[in-house]
Every structure is written in C-alpha cells, then in structure tokens.
Amino acid sequence: MAAKLDYHWHLRKVMADRGMFSTTDLIPPLAKRGIALSSSQVYRLVVERPERLSLKILMALLDILDCTMDDLIEPIAVAGAVKKPKKAAVGGTALDAEGLAGLRPKRARIRCVDRS
C-alpha cells in the first residue's frame, strides 16, 4: 500500500530565523508586492498549516524571506491505514461478498400494467 503524503509548514520558523517575530511584520512586504492580506489572514498563514495557498503568495513569501520552497514546506510520508483481515465468526468462516448474495432479497421490478 502506498504511503499517504503530508507536509510540515515552517513559515514561523523561517520568519524567526530572519528576525521577524511578529506576524504583522509580513503585511508591508506583501503589500509592496501587490498582495493585500488582513492581519488575521497573515496570522492564520503563519500560525496554521495552509490547505490552499495561492502561488502568488507563496512566491512572495519566498522572495521576502529569501528562502527556497524546501525551507517552507517539508514533505513527509504518513503511515497509511493498514487493512485488518476480516475475522471469522465463532465456529464459522469469514463471509465474503458471494456468501452474502444468497441472503439478500431480489430487487423488485415494477412493470406497467396495460388497462385496455
């Protein structure tokens, strides 16, 4: 089974490495590059892990912080959910799809009755 992909967002750490300790420090450089974000939007961008991110904002962050994408986004592999084998009932065997087919009712067919 293939591993699920995930990522770590390191914007706060990269900002701290560059001496930017307040989230509002990003507002003027972003505005200089034509990106207008409110202070709450910038706070969420720094503190939380973004699910959707505009490429313009990403490129502006890379330019402002003079870093690479690898510095901001660290891909990680998450252990996938392993399927557990079906357990057999006590004294019986595991039911498969074919075994259940005999227990299910047949689908009703409704036909038009001609009333002449």
N, C-alpha and C positions, 0 to 999 in steps of 0.2 A: 504494500500500500504506500502511495506517495506521501511524503511529509507535507503538512499544511504550512503555508508561508505566512509569516507575520513580520513585524518590524518594530524597532525601538526608535523613538523620536528624541533627538538630542539637542533641540534648539536652545533650551535653557542652559545646558552645559556649555555649548559653543558661545552663547552670549556672555556667560560668566568668564570664559577664557579670554574674551575680547574686552573685558572690563565693563560690560553692560549688565548691571544688576537689577534694573527696573524694566518692567515690560513696556512702559511708555517710552523708553529710550528708542524703540523701533519706529514710533509713529513719524517723527520728522524725516528720517532716511527713506521710509516707504513713500511718504508724500512727495519727497523730492524725485522719486522715480515714477510718480503718477498713480500711486496706489493709495486710496483713501480708506483706511480702516478705523473704526472707533476703538477707544481704549479697551472696551470689553472684548471686541473681536481679536485684538492683538494679545490680550491676556489669555484668551482661550487658545490662540495659536501657539503661544509659548508654553503654557502650563499643561494643556491636554494634548493628546495624540490626535492629529487631524485625520479624519477618514477620507475627506475630499479636500484637495488643495489645488488651487489654480497654479498653472505652470508659471504665470507671470509673477505671482507672489513667491514661488519657490526660487525663480531666477533672481528676483530682487533680494531675497534673503541670502543667497549665495554670493551676490555682489556686495551687499552691505557687510557681511561677516567675513568676506574674503576666504571662503572655505569651499570644499567640494561637497557633492551630494553624499559621498560616503561618510563625511563628518556629521551630517544632519540625520541621515536615515541609515540605520543598521538593520539589514535583513536578517531574520532568524527563522529557523525551522522549528515548528511546534510539533510535538509528538501527536500523531493522528490518533483518533479513537480506534482502538482495536476491536474488531467484532468478536464477541464471545460466541463460542459454538452453542447451538441450541441444546438445552438439557432435555433428556428423556424423562417422561413421566414415570412415576414409580411403577415398576413392573411392566413397563411398555417401552416403546421406541419413540424417537423424535418424530413428530408429524411433519411431513413435507407438504408442498403445495398440492400434489396429486392426491394425497391422503385426505385432504380437506374437501376436495371436489365432490366426493360422494356424500358429504354431509350437508352441502349447500343446496337450497331449493333451486329448481329450474326457473329461469326467467319466464314470466307470463308474456304471452303475445296477444295483443288486442287486435282483433280484425273487425273491419266494418261489416255490419250486417245489412244486406240489401233488403229493404222493406218495399216490395212491389205489390 
